[in-house]
Amino acid sequence: MSMKEYPAKLTTGYYRVREDWEDEASQLGAYRLLANAKAKCDENPGSRVFDNDGNVIYPEEAVPATGAEDTEEHSVLDEPEEKTPEEESPDEEPAADEEKKSDSAEEEYPTAEEFPATIAYGKLKTLMNIREMPDTGAEVVTVYKKNTLIEIVEFCAGWLKIKCPEAASGLAYVLNSADTYAFTASKIYTVAPGDNLWKIAEKELGDGSRCADIRALNGLTSNAIRVGMKLLIP
């Protein structure tokens, strides 16, 4: 099947971006939208987009040549010469064309949906799988590295529902049973020139001695900070 036959958006299964289908560890992401999978592939030379059966569908030069595509292409090119006058009737074709354009536009330009508000922030304590649903058996959307900052929209039972650009819905879940895998807080502070942990604690918490709380919440092993660093504030 040529890439043109694959749907722009899957309702079941995923387009997976990997370097090698047999090597699950090489997976860079799994996407419902083909455009997102192609974009991820373009960002990572050497990777490929696979369908659910492990067939390479992008980049096209990596797709095994079968000759079927050439046959289909010639068929399309020859079709205009074989059309009968009835097929070219202006009374029937425009309506079908308009319907196709309408369907295409609806898929390409979906209606904007209201996005959940951020209610808290988090910082991952370790490498974590980001999943489509709050279940360890659910599909992995992507993987976030240690110290990745996340925006939380809901606290679930042992899980955090977060904003996730890699997910088709823009939302996903990360496990945080008993606060094991992520620090969470209500605010993020960006370190400015001249800042130190004591000054930040005074400014944000009203007590410089609480700098130890900020250090612990961010997993810092010393009082050293750098300009531009983002810190969780208790």
N, C-alpha and C positions, 0 to 999 in steps of 0.2 A: 504493500500500500504506500503510495507516495505521500509526502508530507502535506500536500494540499488536501488530502482526504481526512486528516486528523482534525477533530473539532477544536475550535479556539478555546473552549472551556469544557472541562470534563465534569460530569455529575457524579461519576464513580471512578475510583482509582486516581493515579497521579502520573504526571510526566516527571521523570527523575533525572537529575543532572549528576552524572558520575564520570569518572575517567574510564572505568572498566565496570561492566555490568556485574561481573562475578565478584568484584571487590566492593562490598557494601560500605567499607570504611572510607572509600573515595567519594561517597555521595556528598554533594554540596547543597542539595535541597530537593524538595518534592513539591510540585505545584499543580494546581487545578488549571491555571491559565497557561496555555502554550507560549504566549508572548513573554511571560515572566520566566519560564524555563529557558527560553532562547536567550533572554537578556543575561541570565546567570551564566549560561554557557559562554556567551561572548566575553563576559568579564574574566573567565578562567580558561585561557588557551589550553588545549589538550583534553578538555572535558567534552562530553557529548550528552545529548538529550535522548533518553530511552522511553519507550512506551511500557505498559504494564507487563508485556511479554518479553522485555529485554531487547526489542528491536531498536536500532539506532534510527532516529528520525531527523536529527539535526546535529551538526551542520550537514547540508545536503551532499557535500563531497564525500562524507563518511558513510552515506547510505549505499549498501551494495547495489550495483547496477544489475537489473534483471531484464531490461529491454521493454518491460511493460509500460514504463513511463513514455518511451518513444512512441509506442503504439497509440497511447491515449492522446499524445500531443498531435500526431498526424490526424487522428480522428476529429479533433477539435478544429484544426486548420481547414479540413475538407468540408466541414459541416455547412458553412455559409453557401457553398456552391450547389449543395444538394437540397436546400430549403425550397419548399413549394410555395406558391403564392398564398395559400391558406395560412401557412406558418408565419408569413410576414404580414398578415392582416393587422391593420392598426386598431381594429376593434377588440382584439383579444389579447395581444401581447403586452400592450402598455399596462393593463391591470395587473398581470402577473409580475411584470418588472417592478411596478410600484410596490407590490406586496413583498417581493424579495428585498428591495431597497429598505423598506420599513423594518423587516426582520433583521437585516444586517446592521442597520443603524441602532436598533435596540440592543443588539449584542455588543456593538462597538462602543456605544455611549450609554452605559447603564445609569439609571437615576441615582443621584447622590443620596446616601443614607446617613442618618444622624449617628455619629460615632460616640461610644461611651466616654464619659469624662474620666480623666486620670484622678484617682483618689489617693494614691500613694506611690512611692518609688522603691526600687530595690536594687541590690547589687549582688550578683551571683558569687557564691563562695567557691565554686568549682565549675568545670566544664559540664554543661547540661543539655539534654535533649529538650527541644521545644515541640510540644505535641498538639495535634489538632483538637483533641478532646482531653478532659481530665481523667485519663486512664493510662496506666503504663503499657497497655497493649495497643493504644491508639497510634495512628500514623505519625511519624516524626516529620515535622515541617522543616526544621532546620536545627542547627546546633549552635549554641552561644558559648563563648569562651568565659573563663573565670574573670571576674571584675566587670562584666558587661552590665551596664545600667539598664534597667527596665522600667516601663511605666505600667503601673498596676491599675486595672479598672474594676477588679472584683476579687475579694478573698473567698475562695471556695474551701471545701473540706480537705485540707492538706495540699491544696493547689493554689497557684496564683494565676488569674486570668490577666493576660498582658497584651499590650499593643505589639503587633508583630508584622512588619512590612512584608516579610517573606510569605505569610499566609494569604490565601486567596481572599479570606474575609477581613484580613487586617488584624485579626485577634487569634491568640493561641494560649496554650497553658504550659506552666512549668511547675514541676513537683517541688513542694516546700513543706513536707510533713515535719511538724514540730520545729519549724524554722531552721531545718538542717541545711538547706541548700542556698538560702538567700537571706541577706540582711534586708530589712524593710524599715522605711521611715516615711514621715509625712512631707518631707521637704528635701530639696537638693540645693547645695550652695556651691558656687563656682569660685575657686580661690583667685583672689586679685593680688596685684603687686603690693607688697608690704604686709600681707596677711601672715599670721601664724595661728596655730591651733588655739592658743589662749585668747587672742583677739577675736577669732571667729566664735568661740564659745561665749565670750562677753556680748558680742553683737547679736548673735542668734538666740542664745539661751539665757542671757542676763547674768551669767556667772562664768568667769574665766576658768575656774577650777573644774568645770564640766568638760574640759577639753579631753579628758580621759574617756568620757562617754562617746564623744565623736570619734576618737581613735579606735575604740573597741567596735563601734558600729560599722566602721569602714574597713575593719580587718587590717589596720595599719600596725606595723611592728616597731615604729619609731615616731617621733614628732615631726619628722621631715615631710614637707608638702611642697608642691610646685604650682606655679601660676597656671591657671587653666584647669587644674584638677577639680573634679566634681565630687563633693562630699555629701553623704547622707547626713541629715540633721535630725536627731531624736525629737 
